[in-house]
Amino acid sequence: MPNGEIMDLMKALPKDNTGFDLKQLFLGSEGTLGIVTRVCLKAVPASQSVNVSVVGLSNFPAVLTLFKECRHNLSEILSAFEFFDGSSLELVTKHLGDTGARDPFAERHPFYVLIETSGSNAQHDAEKLEAFLGSGFERELFTDAVLATDLTKVQQMWKIREGIPESLLREGYTYKYDI
């Protein structure tokens, strides 16, 4: 506290509804109410099954529709839904192509979404994502899709999305893509 008092907010309960959550108040104050000197982290085991797909879309409203459909159909295993546009993909392949960032499609699309699922049952999770992608094609939710078949392809797909800020910086922009 500003007066030198030390508060111990290290409770065993991850959620406490008995009053104000002082931990969150201190974190949100960004140091104006006091200094955080200890933290407690919960270690969560890594998912046993990770599947990644990138889909190409023709317009932005299709991105929003796809997001709703992913949340509805892949809810318990959906771990990432990352949007990027065609210009960003072009910059990533231009500036980071030597690091393994490649366009996974033969044709360009105006918009892209990286979909990642994580779970504990590899066969079930893969089948669920594949069924969703098949259904999405039939219903024309997107125009093209690529499913990663091994760890190298998963890393290449993530390199596209994660390489956007660096590519924009190399192009001379300081625009931040993450919100």
N, C-alpha and C positions, 0 to 999 in steps of 0.2 A: 504494500500500500504506500501511498505518497508520504505517510507519516512514519514509515519504517516498520510497521507491523507486518508480520509474515502470516499469510493465510494458507492453510493446508486444505486444498480442494481435491486431493487424491482419494476419491471414494471408490469403493469396490463396484458400485452400481454404474453400468454404462449410461443409464438414463434415470434421472431423478426428478419426479414431478411434484416434489414437496414445496417448491417455491421457485424463486428466480434461479436461473442457471448461471451462477457467478463465473464459472469457467468460460462460458461463451461470451459473457459480458467483458471479461478481461481480454480475451482474444480479439474481440471486435473493436476494442478501444485502441488497438495498435500501440500500446505502451503508455497511453496517457493516464490510465488509472493505476498502473503498476507494471512490474516486470515479471514475466513467467520464468521461473528458475528450474522447474522440473516438469517433465511430461511423461505420460504413460501411453505407450503404444500397444495396440492389439495386433499381434502377428497372425495373419490369416494364411493358411496353406494355399499354394498356387493351384490353379485349376488343373485338373487332370486332362481336360479336353479343351482345345482352343481351335476354332475354325474361323477363317477370314475369307471374305468375298468383297470384291469391288464391283459396283454396278454403275452403268452409264445411263444418264437420264437426259431427256430432251428439253425439259423446262423446270423452273423452280417449283411451281405448284406440285409437280410430280415428286419432288424431294419431300415436301410436307406430307403428302399422301403416303409415301413409302415409310416415313418415320412412324406415322400412326399405325400402319400395317405391321411394321416390325415390333412395335411395342405390344400390339395385340397378339400376334402369332408367335413371337420368339421371347415373350416377356421374361420367363424365368432364366433363360440362358443368354439374353442379349447383354453384352458387356460394353459394346462401343457402337456408336453410330456417328461417323465422322464425315462431314460434308466438305467438298472442295470443288472449285470450278475448273473449267478447261484451261483457262489462262494460267492458273497456278500449276497444273500438271505440266504444261508446256515449259514453264520456268524451272520446275524441279528436274525434268529430263535434260534441259539445257545446261544447268549449273551443277547438277549432282549425278549426271549419267555415269560418270567414272566411278561412283561409289555404289553402283548397283540399282539406282533408281531408274526404272524403265516404265514406259507406258504399257500397261497390260493388255491394251486393246489394239486391234488393227485399224479401227476408225476412231476419230475424235468425237467426243460428246461435249455438249455445253456444261454439263454438271455431272458430278460423281459422288458416290457415297461408299465409304468403307464400312462394312458391317462385320462385327466380331461377336462370336458367341463363345461363352465359357461355361463349362459345367463339369460334372463328375462322371458322366456316362458317354464315352467317345462315340460309340455307335449311334446312340439315340440322338445326340447333339448334331452329328454330321447329317443323319437322315432328316432331322427336323429342318436344318438350314437348307439342305438340297430340295426338300419338298416345298419350302417357302419360295426358293428361287424359281422352281418349276412353275408354281402357281403364279408367281409374279410375272413371268414371261407370258403365260396364258392370259392373264388379266391386263397385260400391257402396262404394268406399274413402272417398268424400266425397259430400255431398248437393248441392253447388252449386259452380260455379267461374266465375271471370272471368279472361280473358286480356287483358293490356294490348296495345292495337293501335298505340299511338304513344308518344312520349317523355313527353307530358303525363300520360297514364294511368299510365305507369311511375312517374313522380314522385308522383302522387296516391296510388298504392298504398304506396309507401315512406313517404310522409308519415304514413300511418296508423300503421305500425309504429314509426317514429322519433318520432312525437308522443306516444307513450304516457307516457314519464317526465314530460314537461312537463304533460300533461293531469292526471296523478295529482297533481302538485305544485299545480296550480291548484285541484284539488278539496280540497286540504288534507292529502294523504297524502305521506309521504316514502319510500314503498315503491319499491325499484329493481327494474325488470322484467328487466334484463339480468343473466345469471349467467355 
